[in-house]
Amino acid sequence: MNKKVLIFGNILIILSLIFVYTFSRENPPENTQNDITIFTREPLLGIHAKMITASDENIYIAKSEKLSKNDIDELNTSSIILSSKPISESDMGRELQSYKWLYITIPSDTSTTKTHSIQALSAQIELVRDTLSDVNPSLRWFYYDNAGNYIHLLNTTLASFKTRIEKLKPTHFVTIGDNLNNFLQGIGIVNYRVKNYDNINSFLLDRDAPELIKEKSVNYIFATNSKDPGEVKKIRKKYPDITVYLTPELQDDTSRWGYIRFSEKMMNDFVAAFDTYD
């Protein structure tokens, strides 16, 4: 089947779901000031908060593990810090010394280190929803409505992806990047994954990788996009017969539609690679 037709069909599914959500999502009530500001270093938690508050303005997601001066300024002026690690385990100890507001820990069993199943995602969304509701009870109904709509759309989207995946004919592949690996585990396509690497450099340095790829007849490598173009060139030079797909970072282009936009991009890559249908 033509790859462009498959990708176009997938995009139509997502657009139709987003259209429905656009008209069901609650907007902030008029004349209501929402002074809550949120800081996080974890894109998924920040993305959920944006969907629940229906706003990008009061949520700050740090771009890297090492905090910049601007990051620290944003941290100290935020009403809430969202993290999957408790303060005792955080490496932001020095930066947190002068912090005076709320540090909220999302339990580790629903953190970004686990699979992105609908159950784990829903649990995260509900915890962020409840946190916001406790801090600003006057908008409790607003947060609950938006969170409910978001979870419903995620359920519908991931269910449609699972149906499409069940029709695919995957071959063995390698993944690079935790976000992609978590997404695959969440929708159940890990059976054909040979191995997951944390980053491109660890893949390139693995001396066993060439033999593993040959033994398993790996045809595809799905790698989270690297900020260093040289790393990607090295993959293609070392494995010229393998197709390399560069998948997005979780935080890329997700500010408006949360995890849905990210999962759509992941699906487009897989449909393009494994497009053989019965």
QUISULSUL-V765381 format. One record per residue. N is the residue number from 1. SS is DSSP state (2 for helix, 1 for strand, 0 for the rest). PHI is phi in whole degrees, 0 to 359 (NA if undefined). D_LAST is the distance of its C-alpha to the last C-alpha in Angstrom with 1 decimal. Layout:
n=N ss=SS phi=PHI d_last=D_LAST
n=N ss=SS phi=PHI d_last=D_LAST
This chain:
n=1 ss=0 phi=NA d_last=9.9
n=2 ss=0 phi=297 d_last=13.6
n=3 ss=2 phi=298 d_last=14.8
n=4 ss=2 phi=297 d_last=17.7
n=5 ss=2 phi=295 d_last=15.8
n=6 ss=2 phi=296 d_last=13.9
n=7 ss=2 phi=295 d_last=17.2
n=8 ss=2 phi=298 d_last=19.0
n=9 ss=2 phi=296 d_last=16.9
n=10 ss=2 phi=295 d_last=17.6
n=11 ss=2 phi=296 d_last=21.2
n=12 ss=2 phi=298 d_last=21.6
n=13 ss=2 phi=300 d_last=20.6
n=14 ss=2 phi=295 d_last=23.2
n=15 ss=2 phi=299 d_last=25.8
n=16 ss=2 phi=294 d_last=25.6
n=17 ss=2 phi=293 d_last=26.2
n=18 ss=2 phi=295 d_last=29.0
n=19 ss=2 phi=300 d_last=30.5
n=20 ss=2 phi=296 d_last=30.8
n=21 ss=2 phi=293 d_last=32.2
n=22 ss=2 phi=303 d_last=34.7
n=23 ss=2 phi=269 d_last=36.4
n=24 ss=2 phi=254 d_last=36.4
n=25 ss=0 phi=289 d_last=37.7
n=26 ss=0 phi=286 d_last=41.4
n=27 ss=0 phi=257 d_last=43.7
n=28 ss=0 phi=304 d_last=46.9
n=29 ss=0 phi=297 d_last=49.7
n=30 ss=0 phi=295 d_last=52.4
n=31 ss=0 phi=62 d_last=55.5
n=32 ss=0 phi=249 d_last=54.0
n=33 ss=0 phi=270 d_last=54.6
n=34 ss=0 phi=252 d_last=52.1
n=35 ss=0 phi=266 d_last=53.9
n=36 ss=0 phi=288 d_last=51.6
n=37 ss=0 phi=239 d_last=50.4
n=38 ss=1 phi=236 d_last=47.8
n=39 ss=1 phi=239 d_last=47.5
n=40 ss=1 phi=206 d_last=44.7
n=41 ss=0 phi=259 d_last=43.4
n=42 ss=0 phi=251 d_last=40.0
n=43 ss=2 phi=307 d_last=37.7
n=44 ss=2 phi=296 d_last=35.5
n=45 ss=2 phi=293 d_last=38.7
n=46 ss=2 phi=294 d_last=40.0
n=47 ss=2 phi=297 d_last=36.8
n=48 ss=2 phi=300 d_last=37.0
n=49 ss=2 phi=297 d_last=40.6
n=50 ss=2 phi=296 d_last=40.0
n=51 ss=2 phi=292 d_last=37.5
n=52 ss=2 phi=287 d_last=40.0
n=53 ss=2 phi=271 d_last=43.0
n=54 ss=0 phi=55 d_last=41.2
n=55 ss=0 phi=208 d_last=43.2
n=56 ss=0 phi=258 d_last=43.0
n=57 ss=0 phi=288 d_last=46.7
n=58 ss=0 phi=258 d_last=48.0
n=59 ss=1 phi=236 d_last=45.4
n=60 ss=1 phi=245 d_last=45.8
n=61 ss=1 phi=248 d_last=43.2
n=62 ss=0 phi=297 d_last=44.8
n=63 ss=0 phi=276 d_last=43.0
n=64 ss=0 phi=215 d_last=43.8
n=65 ss=0 phi=296 d_last=45.0
n=66 ss=0 phi=277 d_last=48.5
n=67 ss=0 phi=285 d_last=50.1
n=68 ss=0 phi=275 d_last=51.8
n=69 ss=2 phi=300 d_last=55.1
n=70 ss=2 phi=295 d_last=53.3
n=71 ss=2 phi=301 d_last=50.9
n=72 ss=2 phi=295 d_last=54.0
n=73 ss=2 phi=298 d_last=55.7
n=74 ss=2 phi=295 d_last=52.7
n=75 ss=2 phi=301 d_last=52.5
n=76 ss=2 phi=288 d_last=56.2
n=77 ss=0 phi=255 d_last=56.1
n=78 ss=0 phi=275 d_last=53.0
n=79 ss=0 phi=285 d_last=53.4
n=80 ss=1 phi=222 d_last=50.5
n=81 ss=1 phi=249 d_last=48.8
n=82 ss=1 phi=260 d_last=45.4
n=83 ss=1 phi=209 d_last=44.5
n=84 ss=0 phi=269 d_last=42.5
n=85 ss=0 phi=246 d_last=45.6
n=86 ss=0 phi=293 d_last=49.0
n=87 ss=2 phi=304 d_last=52.0
n=88 ss=2 phi=298 d_last=53.2
n=89 ss=2 phi=254 d_last=50.0
n=90 ss=0 phi=283 d_last=49.7
n=91 ss=0 phi=267 d_last=50.8
n=92 ss=0 phi=258 d_last=52.2
n=93 ss=2 phi=309 d_last=55.4
n=94 ss=2 phi=294 d_last=57.8
n=95 ss=2 phi=292 d_last=56.1
n=96 ss=2 phi=274 d_last=56.2
n=97 ss=0 phi=301 d_last=59.9
n=98 ss=0 phi=260 d_last=60.9
n=99 ss=0 phi=283 d_last=58.0
n=100 ss=0 phi=241 d_last=59.5
n=101 ss=0 phi=253 d_last=56.7
n=102 ss=1 phi=252 d_last=53.6
n=103 ss=1 phi=250 d_last=51.4
n=104 ss=1 phi=254 d_last=48.4
n=105 ss=1 phi=258 d_last=46.3
n=106 ss=0 phi=278 d_last=42.7
n=107 ss=0 phi=311 d_last=42.4
n=108 ss=2 phi=297 d_last=40.6
n=109 ss=2 phi=287 d_last=38.1
n=110 ss=2 phi=236 d_last=36.6
n=111 ss=0 phi=280 d_last=37.3
n=112 ss=0 phi=288 d_last=35.2
n=113 ss=0 phi=276 d_last=35.1
n=114 ss=0 phi=260 d_last=32.8
n=115 ss=0 phi=295 d_last=29.1
n=116 ss=0 phi=269 d_last=28.2
n=117 ss=0 phi=283 d_last=26.9
n=118 ss=2 phi=296 d_last=27.6
n=119 ss=2 phi=295 d_last=30.4
n=120 ss=2 phi=293 d_last=32.1
n=121 ss=2 phi=296 d_last=31.8
n=122 ss=2 phi=298 d_last=33.2
n=123 ss=2 phi=297 d_last=36.0
n=124 ss=2 phi=298 d_last=37.0
n=125 ss=2 phi=301 d_last=37.0
n=126 ss=2 phi=294 d_last=39.1
n=127 ss=2 phi=292 d_last=41.6
n=128 ss=2 phi=294 d_last=42.0
n=129 ss=2 phi=303 d_last=42.4
n=130 ss=2 phi=293 d_last=45.1
n=131 ss=2 phi=298 d_last=46.9
n=132 ss=2 phi=296 d_last=47.2
n=133 ss=2 phi=295 d_last=48.3
n=134 ss=2 phi=291 d_last=51.0
n=135 ss=2 phi=284 d_last=52.3
n=136 ss=0 phi=229 d_last=52.3
n=137 ss=2 phi=298 d_last=52.4
n=138 ss=2 phi=293 d_last=53.2
n=139 ss=2 phi=250 d_last=49.6
n=140 ss=2 phi=305 d_last=48.0
n=141 ss=2 phi=300 d_last=46.5
n=142 ss=2 phi=294 d_last=45.1
n=143 ss=2 phi=295 d_last=43.4
n=144 ss=2 phi=294 d_last=42.0
n=145 ss=2 phi=297 d_last=40.5
n=146 ss=2 phi=293 d_last=38.9
n=147 ss=2 phi=296 d_last=37.6
n=148 ss=2 phi=297 d_last=36.2
n=149 ss=2 phi=295 d_last=34.3
n=150 ss=2 phi=295 d_last=33.0
n=151 ss=2 phi=297 d_last=31.7
n=152 ss=2 phi=298 d_last=30.1
n=153 ss=2 phi=292 d_last=28.3
n=154 ss=2 phi=298 d_last=27.2
n=155 ss=2 phi=304 d_last=25.8
n=156 ss=2 phi=296 d_last=23.8
n=157 ss=2 phi=295 d_last=22.6
n=158 ss=2 phi=292 d_last=21.6
n=159 ss=2 phi=295 d_last=19.9
n=160 ss=2 phi=293 d_last=17.7
n=161 ss=2 phi=294 d_last=17.0
n=162 ss=2 phi=299 d_last=16.2
n=163 ss=2 phi=298 d_last=13.6
n=164 ss=2 phi=292 d_last=11.9
n=165 ss=2 phi=296 d_last=12.5
n=166 ss=2 phi=296 d_last=10.9
n=167 ss=2 phi=267 d_last=7.4
n=168 ss=0 phi=283 d_last=8.6
n=169 ss=0 phi=241 d_last=8.9
n=170 ss=0 phi=292 d_last=12.7
n=171 ss=0 phi=244 d_last=15.3
n=172 ss=0 phi=296 d_last=18.9
n=173 ss=1 phi=211 d_last=20.9
n=174 ss=1 phi=245 d_last=24.5
n=175 ss=1 phi=245 d_last=25.7
n=176 ss=1 phi=230 d_last=29.1
n=177 ss=0 phi=118 d_last=30.7
n=178 ss=2 phi=292 d_last=31.2
n=179 ss=2 phi=299 d_last=29.8
n=180 ss=2 phi=295 d_last=26.4
n=181 ss=2 phi=298 d_last=26.5
n=182 ss=2 phi=296 d_last=27.6
n=183 ss=2 phi=298 d_last=24.9
n=184 ss=2 phi=296 d_last=22.2
n=185 ss=2 phi=296 d_last=24.0
n=186 ss=2 phi=296 d_last=24.3
n=187 ss=2 phi=253 d_last=20.6
n=188 ss=0 phi=78 d_last=19.7
n=189 ss=0 phi=233 d_last=18.1
n=190 ss=0 phi=267 d_last=20.9
n=191 ss=0 phi=300 d_last=19.4
n=192 ss=0 phi=260 d_last=18.6
n=193 ss=1 phi=281 d_last=21.7
n=194 ss=1 phi=284 d_last=24.3
n=195 ss=1 phi=197 d_last=27.3
n=196 ss=1 phi=246 d_last=28.6
n=197 ss=1 phi=247 d_last=31.7
n=198 ss=0 phi=295 d_last=34.1
n=199 ss=0 phi=204 d_last=34.6
n=200 ss=2 phi=296 d_last=34.2
n=201 ss=2 phi=298 d_last=37.6
n=202 ss=2 phi=295 d_last=36.9
n=203 ss=2 phi=293 d_last=33.8
n=204 ss=2 phi=293 d_last=35.9
n=205 ss=2 phi=272 d_last=38.7
n=206 ss=0 phi=285 d_last=36.7
n=207 ss=0 phi=290 d_last=37.8
n=208 ss=0 phi=273 d_last=35.1
n=209 ss=2 phi=300 d_last=32.2
n=210 ss=2 phi=302 d_last=32.0
n=211 ss=2 phi=292 d_last=31.9
n=212 ss=2 phi=296 d_last=29.3
n=213 ss=2 phi=295 d_last=27.0
n=214 ss=2 phi=292 d_last=27.5
n=215 ss=2 phi=296 d_last=27.1
n=216 ss=2 phi=267 d_last=23.8
n=217 ss=0 phi=53 d_last=22.4
n=218 ss=0 phi=292 d_last=22.1
n=219 ss=0 phi=253 d_last=20.3
n=220 ss=1 phi=224 d_last=21.0
n=221 ss=1 phi=236 d_last=24.1
n=222 ss=1 phi=254 d_last=24.1
n=223 ss=1 phi=241 d_last=27.8
n=224 ss=1 phi=297 d_last=29.8
n=225 ss=0 phi=305 d_last=31.7
n=226 ss=0 phi=264 d_last=35.0
n=227 ss=0 phi=283 d_last=38.2
n=228 ss=0 phi=252 d_last=39.2
n=229 ss=2 phi=302 d_last=37.5
n=230 ss=2 phi=296 d_last=38.9
n=231 ss=2 phi=296 d_last=36.8
n=232 ss=2 phi=294 d_last=33.5
n=233 ss=2 phi=298 d_last=34.9
n=234 ss=2 phi=295 d_last=35.8
n=235 ss=2 phi=298 d_last=32.2
n=236 ss=2 phi=291 d_last=31.0
n=237 ss=2 phi=286 d_last=34.0
n=238 ss=2 phi=285 d_last=33.6
n=239 ss=0 phi=231 d_last=29.9
n=240 ss=0 phi=294 d_last=29.3
n=241 ss=0 phi=268 d_last=26.0
n=242 ss=0 phi=254 d_last=24.3
n=243 ss=1 phi=280 d_last=22.9
n=244 ss=1 phi=252 d_last=25.0
n=245 ss=1 phi=255 d_last=24.0
n=246 ss=1 phi=265 d_last=27.1
n=247 ss=1 phi=264 d_last=26.5
n=248 ss=0 phi=283 d_last=29.2
n=249 ss=0 phi=288 d_last=32.0
n=250 ss=0 phi=301 d_last=31.9
n=251 ss=0 phi=279 d_last=35.0
n=252 ss=0 phi=284 d_last=33.8
n=253 ss=0 phi=55 d_last=33.5
n=254 ss=0 phi=238 d_last=33.2
n=255 ss=0 phi=295 d_last=36.6
n=256 ss=0 phi=263 d_last=35.6
n=257 ss=0 phi=242 d_last=32.3
n=258 ss=2 phi=57 d_last=32.7
n=259 ss=2 phi=292 d_last=29.8
n=260 ss=2 phi=296 d_last=27.4
n=261 ss=2 phi=296 d_last=27.8
n=262 ss=2 phi=298 d_last=27.4
n=263 ss=2 phi=294 d_last=24.1
n=264 ss=2 phi=297 d_last=22.8
n=265 ss=2 phi=293 d_last=23.6
n=266 ss=2 phi=300 d_last=22.0
n=267 ss=2 phi=296 d_last=18.7
n=268 ss=2 phi=301 d_last=18.9
n=269 ss=2 phi=295 d_last=19.4
n=270 ss=2 phi=288 d_last=16.4
n=271 ss=2 phi=296 d_last=14.1
n=272 ss=2 phi=295 d_last=15.8
n=273 ss=2 phi=278 d_last=15.5
n=274 ss=0 phi=247 d_last=12.0
n=275 ss=0 phi=254 d_last=10.0
n=276 ss=0 phi=268 d_last=7.0
n=277 ss=0 phi=245 d_last=3.8
n=278 ss=0 phi=292 d_last=0.0
